[in-house]
Amino acid sequence: MDINSASTIVLQALTQATSQDTAVLKPAEEQLKQWETQPGFYSVLLNIFTNHSLDVNVRWLAVLYFKNGIERYWRRVAPHSLSEEEKSSLRAGLITNFNEPVNQIATQIAVLIAKVARLDCPRQWPELIPILLESVKVQDGLQQHRALLTFYHVTKTLASKRLAADRRLFQDLASGIYSFACSLWNHHTDTFLQQICAGDEAAAISSLERTLLSLKVLRKLTVHGFVEPHQNMEVMGFLNTVFERLKQFLECCRQVGPDSNCREKLEKTILLYTKVLLDFLEYHPYPFTSLIQRSLEFAVSYVFTEAGTGITFERFIVQCLNLIKMIVKNDAYKPAKNIEDSKPETLEAHKIKTAFFTYPTLTEICRRLVSHFFLLTEEELTMWEEDPESFAVEETGGDSWKYSLRPSTEVLFLDIFHNYSQTLTPVLLEMVQNLHGPTNVEDSAHLLIKDAVYNAVGLAAYELFDNVDFDQWFKIQLLAELHVSHNSYKLIRRRVIWLIGQWISVKFKSELRPLLYEAILNLMQDPDLVVRIETATTLKLAVDDFEFRTEQFLPYLESIFSLLFQLLQQVTECDTKMHVLHVISCVIERVNVQIRPYVECLVQYLPLLWKQSDEHNMLRCAILTTLIHLVQGLGAESKNLYPFLLPVIQLSTDVTQPPHVYLLEDGLELWLVTLENSPSITPELLRIFQNMPALLAMSSENLRTCFQIVNAYIFLSSSEFLQNYAAALCQSFCELLKDITTEGQVQVLKVVEIAIKVNPALGTHMFQSLLPSVFRGVIDGERYPVVMSTYLGVMGRVLLQNGSFFSSLLTQMAVEFHQEMDQLLGSLIEMWVDRMDNITQPERRKLSALALLSLLPSDNSVIQDKFCGIINISVEALHDVMTEDPETRTFKDCMLMSHFEEPKLTEDEEPPTEQDKRKKMLALKDPVHSVPLQQFVYEKLKAQQGLIGDQSFQTLMETVDTEIVKQLQEFLQGL
């Protein structure tokens, strides 16, 4: 592509690609895509985006195409890679000048220069860093800023490389430029502080931007540029200076006030200083030891004393809390149980921490966390009144909650309490004791304090296990507080039911459960929505708990389930509906079939909710989870849900539908449980399987569930299913076996084995194209035992349950192997006997014995030649499956099933699914479970003796080891 002649047409295409008219836009995008691999295209783009007279949108698009091109075609090994000549020209052009006037484009140019640097610097681009260092010194404000912006992005990118050689290169770079970076940062910082003091805010904002960029560079160099940073005086000098600079910048916050134009950038810079400390602590805990004292003094002073009044802001407090937390819980600072095994640095750090966290300091931190930071704010109380659902969701860990001050204070409280529980337990218990007795419902301050203290007791439940008699507290005080119905007391009702939820898995007697369910039943009718939602959460914790007993809950089930359903209808936010649905799912899962009388209202409502949640895939996931538990609870009665259930499964598992990205995993699980609980096949249920070939082709992590679904169809209705889908399934399996793990291979073979087991004639016929590879695998001695075991399982089923097909398969394979049938049969038996130890399941071991014995009686010389091996396998299998009655001294086949019985279930056991029943009925017909091995061996040996005569039979038996013969006779005695 000639640059001069091409510039006009590329510029025209870029202009058209910025159009809002798709008729103009689409052809332009296609044309640009075709040019991506043309030599000279990126040189044209460089000329366009560096021409400041052109339209900003066109230049922006040119930069983006250039950046995408670097990712695709810059590497030498990439298809259609750029020539070395063009790359050299482009590198030079990118750093010719740093004078881009548009901020957004300047940032993109800096990013793309960094992308090139990641691949080429320093080897192919040694001049980049020197040019950047010179450019940040120039007097021109714009050029200086753009060069500094590029310097930062290049440093950030090079610091992110993780190969050892790349890290050494970055460390060399850091050593060479660290002094310069420090002086640059100091210069811009001092300039900013002087301009702020002089009241020149406009100039100060410009200097602050440079301070921020130079600090970003220093952060990357400091954290990633040195193997032993504590040995470098400049690095440690910079880190110690950070505390002084932080104090100066915090004073600037006080000086400029909250409404200043530079306030936002000032806060960003302060946060960046704290990130320098946090990053250095994370990557270099031992070198950080000398900074522990100053860090703790600084953070505790600004967060827990009056020093921070009027100048701190929320995100800064969060960072300070994180700094304290990381020091408190850092494993590098915890001595080993045997002190002699600890590093000197660890002991030094522990000594500093111990000296700092004195009783007065810990007590003050604990009290201030609880009585100041744990208090609900005016903003939160207003949200409770005006938007209760958002309040409830945030309090249970919504996205915005994760990044707010409250979780940071709670996490620090937990970490400090865990590490210093002996000191802090009496402090917290004293706070609880001070709140004992009735609280004036009109005293809002006292209510807020009680809420905060109860919050602390809930958070520290595990630490307080030995110090709080929660059962007594529950009976004497907490239950009474739940019955205070005054509107103002809703704070405490909600906090107490939350508190119980925190303690329920820690220390809560089983006999108190009915009292709790009674309280939950009352609170689910509370006039306040937040209280009802919190109560639902505690209910989930209660039924999820190990101590849950269904019989204790049953008297309350109908009423509570009805109230949960009402709550589900009342809430309007997607997140809240999801939360309530999870509670409902949990209840259904735990009570199982006991839910059947009470689900009609939910069954009628879920289709409407599914329709309303068309744009909310995560809510639909929650509905799918509820349906899974609902189907399991309803069992065979779930067939009544099919008009709603089957279209839901169809949509969720259709890979051509966009929602499948979110719904597939739960949709497959629902499909499986629907089949497992289905009493009979329906045309609609059969039709959904059309989705399966595409799912198998994906070979995703859901493949195991897909195989379980295939097996469930075979158990449900093998004839209809195999006749409709075996051909497509066989094709999918053939494709899968070309590129699949050993486990996946076994799963495919298990489907074939089950199909033959359930329906021998149809199974062998439908999967006949796969059976030659199984035969080959046995003959070739498959090296993976688990695969060989499955091969032998399949061959055992074919030989035992469809002998005529086995004969035709043997004929086919003899032609392929260019061997006589008898010779090939001999090789098969020999390999079978040799690899019997690969089979570990008793069922398959018995199957092998039955299958090989089915070759008897025979006058075939090859089979008689392998008679010894067949007897050996039979005796091994007898040892596996025969159990001796100690009283009668007779043997019994433990694999036998004589009749179907509904099992007697304990309370914790789930009732059998329809599929479990089908498997039991199938087992009654399965030779493995219906044919006594002892009898079968005896009859086959008798038949062989009858066929060849006593003398020849005696000769055959003499080929068997005498010890094996003795064991065989013991098993057969009495027959």
N, C-alpha and C positions, 0 to 999 in steps of 0.2 A: 504494500500500500504506500504510494508516494504521498509524503506528508503534505506538500503544497496543494496538490490537486484534490487530495482526499479530505482536507480540512473542511471544505465547504459542504460536502455531502454528509460527513459525520455530524457537523454542526446542525445541519438541517434535520437529520434523523433524531438527534438529541432534543431539538426544539419540538419536534412532533411527539416525542416520547413523554414530554411534559404536559401534553394536551389532556383536557378532561374528556374529550371525545374518543370513545373506544375505537371508532372506525379509523381514526388517525393514529391513535396510540399503539394498537396491536401490531400493525404492519411495521411501525418504526422499531418496536421492541424486537420483532423477529429479525429485522435487518441488522440491528446492533448485535444480536446473539450470533448471527452468522459471521460478523466481523471480529468476534472475540479472539479467534485463532489466526487472524490475518497479521502477518508481520507489519509493523509500523502503526498498528491501530492504537496502541497505548502511547506512542509518541504524539499522535494527533490529540488524544485525550488530554495529555499533559499540556500541550499548547492551548487547548480550549479552557481548562480550568484555571490556568495561570493568567489568562487574559481578563483583566478586571473590568473591561468595558462591556463584556457580554452579560446576558441575563443571568441573574443569580441562580435561578432554578435549573438552567441549562448547565452551568458550571457545577452545581451541586450533583447533578446526575452524572456528569463526566467523572467526578471524583469517585462516586460510588462504583461505576463500571471499572475504573482503574483499580480500586481496592479489591473488588471481586476477582479481577484478573490476576492480581498478585497471589491470591489464595489458590487459584486454579492452575496457573501456567508459569509461575516464577521458578519453581523448583526444576532442576535439570532433568529429573526423571519423569516429570509430568508429561502426559500426552500433549502435543502441540506447544511445548515449552518455548518461551521466548529465547531468542538468540542471545549469546553473551554480548554481542556488539550493541544490541538494542537495550539490554539491561544496563550496560555501562553508561549509555547515553541518558537513560531515564534516571539513574542514580544521580548523575551530575545535575540534571535538570531540576530534580526535586529539592536540591539544597543550594540552588543558585542564589536565591534571595528569600527572606522570610518577611514578606510584606503583604500577606493576605488580609484585606480589610474586613471580611465577613467572618464573625466568630465561629459560626457553625462549620463553614468550609475550612477555616484554619484548623479546627479540631480534627476534621476528617483527614486533612493533609498530614497532620502530625501523626495520626493513627496509621495511615498507610506507609509513611516513612518508617515508623516503628515495625510494621510488618515486614518490610524489606530488610530492615536491620536485623530482625530475628533470624532471617535466612542467610544474610551476607556479611554481617558485621562480626568481627573486624576483618576477616580474611579477604573478602572481595571488596570491602568498603572501609578501608582503614582511615580514610579522610573524614568520615562522618563525625566522629566525636570531636576531633580538633576544630572542625568548622563550627560545630555547635558551641563549643567553649568560647571561641572568638566572637561568635554572633551574639551571645548573651551579654557581652561587654559593651556593645555599641550604645551610643547615646540616644539614637532614635527609639522612642517609646514603643511604637508598633513592632518594629523589627526585634527589639529586645524581648518583648512579650511573646511573639510567635516563636522565636528561637528557644525560649525557656519552656514554652508549651511542648515543643517538639522534643527537647532535651528530656522532659519528664516522661513522655510516652515511650521514648526509646529506652530510657532507664527501666521503666516499669516492665516493658516487654522482655528485655534482656534478663532482668531479675527473675522472671517467671520460668526460665528454661531450667530443666531439672537433670539433664544428663551431666555426669561428673565433669566431662571435658568443658561443657558450656559453663558450668558453675565456676570452674577454675578461671576461665576467660573473664567472667564477670567480676571475680575477686581481684584479678589483675587490674581490670578497669577501675574498680572501686578504689584500690590503693593509689592509683595514679591521679584520680580526680577528686578524692575526698576533701583535701585541703581547700581546693578551689570551690567545691560545692558549699563547704562550711562558710567560707568568706562571702560567697554570693548571698547565702541565706542571712548572714549577719548584717550585710550591707542593706539589703531590702527591708529587714526587720527594723533596724535602727532608723532608716529613712521614714518608714511608716510611723513609728512611735514619735519621731520629731514632728511630723506633719499633723498627727492627732493632737499633740500638745499645743501646736500653733493654731489649731482650729481649722486647718486647710483640709476639709473633708474630701473634696474632689480629688486632690492629689493623693490623699491617704488611701482612698479606695484603689487607685491604680497601683500604688506601692504594695498594698495588702494582697492584691492579685499575684504580684511577683513573689511576695513572701510565701504565699500558699504554694505556688508551683515549685519554688526552690526547696521548701520544706518537704514536699512530696518526693522530690528527687533524693533528698537526704534520708528520708524514711526508708526507701528501697535500698540505698547504699549501706545504711547502718545495719539493717536487719539481714540482708542477704549477701553483703559484700565481704564479710570477714568470717574466717573459721574460728578465730579466737579474738573476738572484739575487745575483750577486757585487757588484752595486751597492747591495744592501740590507744595511746593517750588522747588522740583527737576524738575518737569515737566516744570514749567515756567522758571526755570534756564536754562534748556536744550533749550527751544524755543528761549530765548534771546541770547543764545550762537550761535544759527544757523546763525544769521546775521554776526557774527565775522568769523565763519568758512567759510561762503560763500565768504567773502572778501578774505580770505586766499587762498581759492581754485581758485578763479578768478585770483588772482595774480600768482598762479602756472601755469594757462593757458598762461599768458604772458611769464612766465619763460621758460616753456618747448617748446613753439612754436606750430604751427599747425601740424607739421609732426612727432611729438613725438609718440613713441609707446604707451604711457599711455594717450594720449590726449582723445581718445574715452571714456575710462573708467572715466577719470577726468570729462568730460562733463556729463556723466551719473550720477556721484555723485553730481555735482552741481544741475542738474535737480531734483534729489531726495530730496535735501535740500529744493528746492522751493515747491515740492509736499508735504513735511511735513507741511509747512505753509499753503498751499492751502487746504489740507485735514482738518487741525485743524480749519481753518476758516469756512469750510463747515459744520463740525459736531459740533463745539463749538463757534458760533459767539460771544456770550457774553463774555466768557473767553478770546477771542481774542482781546477784546477792548484795553487792555494794550499794544498790539502789533501793533495797527493800525498805530500810528505815525512812528515807526521804519520801518514798512513794506512799507509805502508810501514813506518815505525818501529814503529808499534803492532802491525801484523799479524805482522811478522817476529819481533818481540820475544816475543809470546805463543805463536807456533807453533814457532819454531826456536831458542829459548833457554830457559833454566831459569825465566824469568819466569812462564811459564804452568803450571809444575808444580803439580799439586794443585788448580787452580782452573778450568782450561779443560775443555770437554766437546766431544764429537765434532762436533755440528752447528755450534758456534761456530768450531771449527778449519776446517770446510768453508767457512764464510762468510769467514774471514780469507784462506784460500787463493784463494777467488773474487775477493776484493778485490785481492790481489797480481796475479792473472792478468789481471783487467780493466785494470789500470794497465799491465802489461807489454805486452799485445797491442793496446791501444787505438790505432786508426789516427789519432786526433786528436793523439796524442803522438809520431807518427813523422814526422820531417822528409822533405820531398820530396827526390828525387835531386838536384835543383837547389835548394840551400839558399835562394836568393833567392825561390823560389816558396812558401816555408813561412810560415805565420802566426807572428807573434811569440809567441803563446800556445803554439804547438806547440814552438817552439825552447826556450821557458822550461821546458816540461814535460819535454822530452828532456834538457835540462841537469840538471834535478833527478833524473831517473831515472839518468842516467849517474853523477852524483855519489854516488848511493845504492848502486847495484849495483857495488861495487868487487870486485876479485878475491877478497879474503877473504870478503866477504858471499856472493858467488855460490858459491864453493867450499863454504862451510858449508851453504848451502841445499841444494845438490846432494847433498852427502854425507849430510845428515840425511834428505832425502827418500828416498834409496835405502836407507840403513842403518837407518832407523827406521820410516818410514811404509810402505815397500814390503815389510817383513817380514810373512810370514804370521803372524796372531795365534793365540793358543791356541784362541780360539773357532773360527777358520777351520780349524785342524788337527783339532779335534774334529769339526767338520761333515764334513770329508773322510773321517774314519773311520766316523762314524755315519750320515751321509746323503750318500754320494758324489755322487749325481745332483744334489741341490740345490747342492752345492758347485760341480760342473762347470758347471751352468746359470748360477749367479751369476757365476762367473768369466768366462763368455762374454757377460755383459751382461744378466742377469735384471733384473726390475723393481726389486727391493730393492737390487741392486748399484748401480743408477744413482744412488741417493740416499745411498750410504755414503761413507765417508772415502776408500777406496782410489781410486775413479775421479777424485776431486777432486785427489788428490796426483799421480796419473799425468798428468792434463791440465796441471796447473801445471808439472810436470817437462818435459813436451813443449814448452810455450810458452816457458819459460825457456831450455831447451836450444836451441830454434830461434832465439831472439833473441840468445843469447850463446854460440853453438856454439864459436867460436874459443877462448873462455875455458874452457868446460866439457868439451870433447872430451878434452883431456889428463887431466883429473881422472877422467873415467869410464874411460878406457883404463888408467889406473894402477890403478883398482879391479879391473879385469878381470885385469891382469897379476899382481896380488897373489893371485889365486885360481888361477893357472896350476898345472897338475899335479894329481895324484890328491888326493881329499878323503877324510878318514877318515869312513867311513860311520856311525860311532858318534858323531861330533861334530855334534850337531843344530844348534848355534848357527852353525857354519861352513856347514852345508848351507843354512840359512835365509838367510845372507848371500849365498851363491852364487846362490840362487834369486832374490833381490832384484836383484843386479847383472845377471844374465842378463835379468831383466825390463826393466831400464833399457836394456840394449843392444838389446833387441827393439823397445821403444817408440821409440828414437832411430835406428832403422835408416836412414831416409832421410838424416838429418843425418850419420851416420857412414860414408856410402857411400865417400868418398875415403880414409878413415882405417883401415878394417878390411878385411883380406883374408879375407872370410868363407869362401870356398871352401877356403882352406888351413886355417882354424880348424875347419871342418866335418870335413875329412879327418883332421887330426892329433889333435884333442881331442874334439870334440862327438860324433862317431860312437862313439868309445870309451866316452864317458859313457853313451850309450844302451844299451850292453851290460852295464853294472854292474847286476846283477840283485838286489842286496840290497834288502830291503823298505824300509829307511830311505831308500834312494837314489831311491825313486819320485818324491820332490819334484823331483829334478834331471832324471830321465827325462822327466817331464811338462813341466818348464820348457824343456828343450832342444828337444823336438819342437815346442813352441809357438814358441820362438825361431826355429827353422828356417822355420816358417810365416810369421813376420814378415819374414824376409829373402828369401823365395823369389821375390818379385816385385821385389826391390830389386837383389840381386846374388847369383846362383846359377847356375853354369855348367850348360848343358844336359847335358853328358856326365856330370855327377854325379847326374842324376836316377835312374838304376838303383840306385845306392847308397842313395838316399833311399827308393825304393820297397821295397828290401830291409829297411831299418830300419822302415818303416811296417808291413810285413808282420809283422816280429817283435813290434813294440809292440802291434799289434792282438790279440796273444795274451798281452799282459802280464797278470799276475794282478790288477793294480789297475784298477778300473773307470774312475777319473778319468783315468788315463794312456791308456786305450783311447779314451775320448771325446775327449780332447785330440788324440790321433793322428788320429782321424776328421776333426777340424776342419782339421788341417794337410793331410790328404789332399785335402779340398775346395779349399783354397787352391792346392795343387799342380796339380790337374787344371783349375782355373779359370784358371790363369795363361797368359799369352800364349805362353810358351815350351813349353807342354805338347805332347808328341809322342806320338800314340797308339801307334806301333810300339814305343816305349821301355816303355810301360806294359803292353802286351798280355801279356808273360810272367807278370805278377803279377796280372792281372785276375781270373782264376778264384778264386784263393786269397783275395785282398783282398775281393772281392765277397761271398764266402761268409762271411768274418769280419764284414763290415759287417752282413750279414743276421743273423748270430748276435747281434751287439751290439743290433740293433733288437729282437730278441726278449727279450734279457736286461734291458734298461732298462724301467722301469715308469712313470716320470713322463711326463706328456703333453708337457712342454717338451722333454725329452730325446729322446723318440721323434720329435718334429718335427725336432729338430736332426739326428738320424741319417738321417731320411728325406730331408732336404735334401742331405746328403752323397751318399746313394744316387742321388738325382735327378741331381745334378751329374755323377756318374760315368757314369750311363746316357747323359746328354746328350752328353758328350764322346766316348765310344767308339761311340755310335750302334749300328749293326747288329751290331757285334762283341759286344754284350752278349747276343745271342739264346741262345747255348747255356747261359747261367748264371742265367737269371731264373726258372726253374720254381718254385724254392722261394719266391721273393718273390711270384710270381703266386698261389700257393696261400695265402700268409699274409695278403695285403692284404684279402681279404674279411672275415677274422676281425677284423683290426685296425679295419676300417671299422665293423663291428658293435659292437666294444668302445668305439669313440669317439663313440657316440651323443650324449653330452653335451658333447663337446669339438669345437666347430666349427673351431677353429684347427688342430687335429690333422687334421681331415678336409680342410682346405685343403692341408695338406702332402701328404696321400695323393693328392689330385687332381693336384697338381704332379708327384708321382712317376708317376702314371698317364699324364700328358701325355707325359713323356719316355719312358716304357715303350712306349706306343703308337707313338711316333716311331721307337724303336729296333726294335720288332718288325715294323713295316710291315704288310703284308697278313696276317701271322700274328696280328696283334692281334685278328682275328676270333674266335679261340679264347677271348678274354676277355669276349665279349659278354654271357654270362649274368650276370657281375658288373658289367661296365662300363656297360651300357645302363641298368640301374636306378639306378646312381650318377648318371649324366647326367640321368636323368629327375627325380630328387629335387633335384639341385643347381640345376636350371633351372626348377623349378616355382614360380612366384611366389606360389602359394597356400600353400606350405609355409614355415614360419618360418625354417628354416636357409638359405633362398636368399639372405638378407641377407649372409651370410658366404661362401657357396659359389658364388654366381652367376658371378662373373668367371672363376674357375678352371674352373667347370663348363662354361661356354660355350667356353672354350679347349679343354677336353677333347673336347667335342662336335665341334668343328671338326676337330681332328687325327684323331679317330676316323673322320670322313667322308673326310678326305683320304687316309687309309691303308686305307680299306675296299675290298676287291676287288670287292664287289657289294652291292646293296641287300638288306636283310632286312626282313620285315614289322615286326619289333620296332624296327629302326632308323628305319623310316619312321614308325612310330607316335609316336615321341618328338616329332616336329614339331608335335604338338598343343600343346606348350608355347609355340610361337613367337608366335602372335598376341598373347598377353598381354605377351610381352617387347617386341614392336614397339610396342605401345600405351604402354609405359613411357617410350619415347623417351629412354632413359638413355645414359650414356657408353659403354655396351656395344653401341650400335646398329650400329657398323661390323662388329663380330664377328658380330652377327645376320645382316647382309647376306652376309657371307662364308659363313655356314652355309647360307643359302638357295642361294647360288651353287653350293656344294659338292653339295647335293642335286640340283641341275639337271645338273651334270656327271656325277653318279653314276648317276642313273636319271631322265632328264627325263620320260619318258612316265608312269611310275607316280606320280612326285612331282607333276607338274602336274595330272594327272587327279584326284588326291586332295586337293590343297591349293591349287591356283591360285586358286579362287574366294575362299577365306578370305584368301589372300595379297593378292589384288587389292583386297579390301575394306580390309585393313590399310593398304595403300599409299595408297589414296584418302584415308583419315583422316590418314595421316602427311603427305601433301603439302599439307594445309591449314595446317600449322603446323610447318615444318621448315626447317633451315638450307639454304643453297645446296649445301653438301657432302652433306647428307642427301638432297636432291633428286637429286643426281647418282648417289648410291648406289642409289636406287630405280630410276632409269632404266637403270643398268648391269645390274641384275637382269633387267629386261625385254629389254634388248639381248642378254644372254647366252642367255636362254630362246629367243629367236627364232633366234639363231645356232645353238644346239644342236639345236633341234627347230622348224623354221620354221612348219610347219602348226599344231602344237599351241600353240606359244608365242604366235603372233599371235592365235589363237582365244581362248586363256585370258586374255590381257591386253588384249583388244580394247577394254575400257572405258577403259583408260588412254591408248590411242593417239590419240584425238581431241585430248586436251590437248597431246600431243607435236606433232601437226600444227599446232595453233594457235600453239604456241610458236615454230615455225619461221616461219610466215606473219607473225606479229606481230614477228619480229626480236628474240627474247629478248636482253636487254641483257647478261647475264653470259656471257662467252665459254665458260667451262667447261660451263655448262648447255647453251648452244647447240650446242657440240661433241657433247655426249651426245645431244641431240635428233636431230641429223643422223646420228649413229651408229645410232640406233633406226630412223629413217626409211630409212637406207641398207639396213639388214638387211631391212626389210619389202619395199622396192622390188626389191631384188636376189633375195631368197630366197623371197618369196611374192607374186609380181606380181598374182595374181588378187585377193588380199586388199587390196593397195594400190589396185586399181581400185575395189573396193567402198568403201574408206575415202574415196577421192577423191570418189565419188558422195555419200556421207553428208556430207562437209564442204562440198561445193558447195551442198547444200540449206541448211546452217547459215549459210554466208556469203552466200547469195542471189546466187551467181555461177554462170556456166557452168563445166562441168568443165575444159574446155580453158583458160579464163581463169585458173582457180585453179591448174592445173598449171603454167602459165606463171609465176605469182607465186611458186610453190614453188621452181621451178628458178632463178628470178632471185635469190631470197633465198639459196638454197643457194650459188650462184656468188659472191654478194656476201660471204657470211660464211665462205667456205672457209678464210680465214686464222685463224678461231677454232679450227680443228682442228689440233692440234699433233702427234698420234701418227701416224706413217707408215701404220700399219695402217688407221686410220680414213680417212686421206686417199685411200689406194688404194680402200677400200670405197666412198667417195663417187664416185670416178671410175667404178668398175665399175657402181654403181647407176644413175648418170645415163646411162652408155653403154648400159645394158640397155634404155633407151627407144628405142634405134635397132635396126633401121631403122624409119623411120616417115615416112608422108606427111602426118602431122598438121602443119598450118601453124604451130601454137604451138611444137611441139618443134623444127621447122625454124628458127623465129624465134630460139630459144634455142641453136641449134647452136653458135654461136661460144663461148658460155659453157661448154657441155659440153666442147668441144675444149680450151679454156683450162684447165679443171680436170684434164682427162686429161693434158695436158702437164706441169702442175704435179706431178701424182702420179707421172708417169714420172721426173721429176727426183728425186723423193723415193725411189723404190724401185729404180731401175735403176743398176747399177754397171758400169763399163766394164772389160773385160779388157784390160790394157795390151799384151799380146802380140798377141791376135787383133783388137783394136780393135772387138770386138763387145760388145753390151750384154746384161746378164743381170738378171732380176728377183730381187732379194735376199730377197724375201718368200716365195719358193717353197720348199716342203718336199716332196721326192719320196718319201721312205720313212722309217719310224721306226727309229731306232738308239738302243740303250742307250748313253748318253754315258759316255766314259771319265773317271773321277773322279780328281782329285788327292786327297791324303790329307786336306786340310782341307775338301773339299766333301762335302756330304751327298748320299746317293743319292736319286734321284727318288722322290716318293711315288706311290701309285696314282693320285692326282688329276693329278699331273704327266704321267703316262703317258696318262691319259684326254684331257687337253688336247692332247697331241701327236697322238693318234689323230684327235681332232676337227679339228685344224688341217689334217690331210691331206685332209679333206673340205670344209674351209672355202674358198669361192671366193677369199678374200684370199690364202690360202697355196697354193692348188692351180691357180688360173687365172693364166697369164702375162699381165700387163697389156699388154705390148707386142703380143702376139698378139691379145688381145681387142680392143684399139683397131683393129688392122689389119682384123680380120674384120668388125667393126661398120661401119667406114668402107666396106669393100668391099660389104657388104650394102646399105648406104644408097645407094651408087653404083649397084648393081644394081637397086634399087627405083625410083629416080627418074631414072636415065639420066645419061650422062656430062655433058651440058651443064648440067643442073640441079644436079648434084653440084659441078661447077666453080663455079657461081654461089654455092652454099653455102660452099665453101671460101674464096671471095673475101671473105666476111664476117669471116674470121679474120685477125688481124694477121699481116703477112708474116713477122715475126721468129718468131712462134709456129709458123707453118707450116714454116719452115725447121728449127726445133728438132724438130718432129714428124717431118719427113722423115729427120732424122739418126737418130732413135730407131727408125724403121721400115725403114731401109735393110737390104737383105738378105732381107726377107720377101716 
